[in-house]
Amino acid sequence: MDRSNHEHWEQLAALHGIGTDRYYDLDRLIAGGTLMGTEEAAALRRATFDAGVVGLEVMHLQCHIGCDAITMARSGARVTGVDFSATALARLRDLAQRCGVDVATIEADSRDLPHDLDGRFDLVYATIGVLCWIDDLDAWMGGVARVLRPGGRLVLVELHPLLLMVGSVDPLVVDSPYAFDGAHIYSGTGSYANRDADVAWTVSEYAHGLAEVVMAAERSGLRTTHLQEHTDMSFDPRGMGGGIEPDGRFRLRLGRGSSDLTSTAPPPPMPILFTLIVERT
Ligand SMILES: C[S@@+](CC[C@H](N)C(=O)[O-])C[C@H]1O[C@@H](n2cnc3c(N)ncnc32)[C@H](O)[C@@H]1O
C-alpha cells in the first residue's frame, strides 16, 4: 500500500462533510436527499435496464464516506462499501445509522480484493476519483471481475483522462500525462471538497488513458456494453472554478474558439467524464 496516499485519504475522510463543506452535503443526505450526480444515476439505470438497484448485491468500491452507498441502500440494494481507509468506513457506518439504512463495510485495497467476495456481486459501482490512485489497473479490473457474478456489471463513472491532464485553466497549465507512465508525485494543501481545509499532503497519482481502462477490462474478461464520453457534468469535480455555465453544467473550454482573432466564439467543450459499463461474461 502507498503510505502517503493512505494517510492522505485518512485525513480527508475525517474532514469531509463537516462544517461548511457543501460538496459532501450530509445534512441533505440525512434529510432524505441524494448527492448522486445525474451521470452516475443515469449509468445505474442503464446498467440495470431501468429496473434500478432494488434487490441487487452492490459493491461501492473506493466508497470514501459512502454517500452514494446510502442512496443505493435507500433504493433497496444490499450495499457493501469497500475502501482502504478505516476512517472513511467508520464515517460511512455512522452516516448509515443516521440515515436509517444498513450498509456493510470492508476495509481492503481495491487492487487486492478479498477472495471470499468472489462471485458475490450483481454490480460494482465506482465513481469519480478512483483510478488515479491505482498503479496496477490489471489488478484493479481483475479484482472487479472476480467479485462479480457471471452477468454482473461494473458501473464506472470516472473523470476523463483529458480533464486530468489540466492542472489549471487560467493560467492554462497542462502538467499531467494522458496515459500511464508511472507515479507522479504532487504536494498541496486543502481538499477538492474544501479548499481551505487545514491539511497538507504529498500523494502519488497515476494517469490511465481511456483505451488503457477499456483494454484492462477486456483482459479481465469484462465485455464492454456501454462507453460514453461526456462534455458536461453536474458539478466542478476538481474545483477548477469558472466552468459552471448558465445552465448549471460544468464544462471545460480551453483557449480560443476560432483562429479568427476578432471572433468571440467560445471553444467547444472538452471531454471531462466518461461512463464505462462492462459485464462479466
Ligand atoms: C475521490 S474518493 C472517491 C469518492 C467517491 N466517489 C465519493 O463518492 O465520495 C477516492 C477513494 O478511494 C480510496 N482509495 C484510494 N486508493 C485506494 C486503494 N488502493 N484501495 C482502496 N481504496 C482506495 C480513498 O480512500 C478514497 O476514499
PDBQT file of the ligand as one rigid body, heavy atoms in Angstrom, charges set to zero:
ROOT
HETATM    1  C1  LIG A 301     -12.079  10.565  -4.557  1.00  0.00    +0.000 C 
HETATM    2  S1  LIG A 301     -12.502   9.326  -3.390  1.00  0.00    +0.000 S 
HETATM    3  C2  LIG A 301     -13.878   8.587  -4.150  1.00  0.00    +0.000 C 
HETATM    4  C3  LIG A 301     -15.021   9.482  -3.942  1.00  0.00    +0.000 C 
HETATM    5  C4  LIG A 301     -16.315   8.805  -4.092  1.00  0.00    +0.000 C 
HETATM    6  N1  LIG A 301     -16.624   8.715  -5.493  1.00  0.00    +0.000 N 
HETATM    7  C5  LIG A 301     -17.381   9.561  -3.377  1.00  0.00    +0.000 C 
HETATM    8  O1  LIG A 301     -18.498   9.488  -3.813  1.00  0.00    +0.000 OA
HETATM    9  O2  LIG A 301     -17.127  10.198  -2.364  1.00  0.00    +0.000 OA
HETATM   10  C6  LIG A 301     -11.267   8.071  -3.609  1.00  0.00    +0.000 C 
HETATM   11  C7  LIG A 301     -11.385   6.964  -2.571  1.00  0.00    +0.000 C 
HETATM   12  O3  LIG A 301     -10.500   5.918  -2.984  1.00  0.00    +0.000 OA
HETATM   13  C8  LIG A 301      -9.949   5.341  -1.821  1.00  0.00    +0.000 C 
HETATM   14  N2  LIG A 301      -8.724   4.646  -2.237  1.00  0.00    +0.000 N 
HETATM   15  C9  LIG A 301      -7.625   5.153  -2.841  1.00  0.00    +0.000 A 
HETATM   16  N3  LIG A 301      -6.744   4.186  -3.138  1.00  0.00    +0.000 NA
HETATM   17  C10 LIG A 301      -7.292   3.022  -2.716  1.00  0.00    +0.000 A 
HETATM   18  C11 LIG A 301      -6.884   1.664  -2.753  1.00  0.00    +0.000 A 
HETATM   19  N4  LIG A 301      -5.712   1.299  -3.301  1.00  0.00    +0.000 N 
HETATM   20  N5  LIG A 301      -7.706   0.721  -2.240  1.00  0.00    +0.000 NA
HETATM   21  C12 LIG A 301      -8.896   1.077  -1.675  1.00  0.00    +0.000 A 
HETATM   22  N6  LIG A 301      -9.344   2.345  -1.607  1.00  0.00    +0.000 NA
HETATM   23  C13 LIG A 301      -8.554   3.318  -2.130  1.00  0.00    +0.000 A 
HETATM   24  C14 LIG A 301      -9.728   6.509  -0.876  1.00  0.00    +0.000 C 
HETATM   25  O4  LIG A 301      -9.631   6.106   0.470  1.00  0.00    +0.000 OA
HETATM   26  C15 LIG A 301     -10.972   7.352  -1.160  1.00  0.00    +0.000 C 
HETATM   27  O5  LIG A 301     -11.984   7.051  -0.250  1.00  0.00    +0.000 OA
ENDROOT
TORSDOF 0
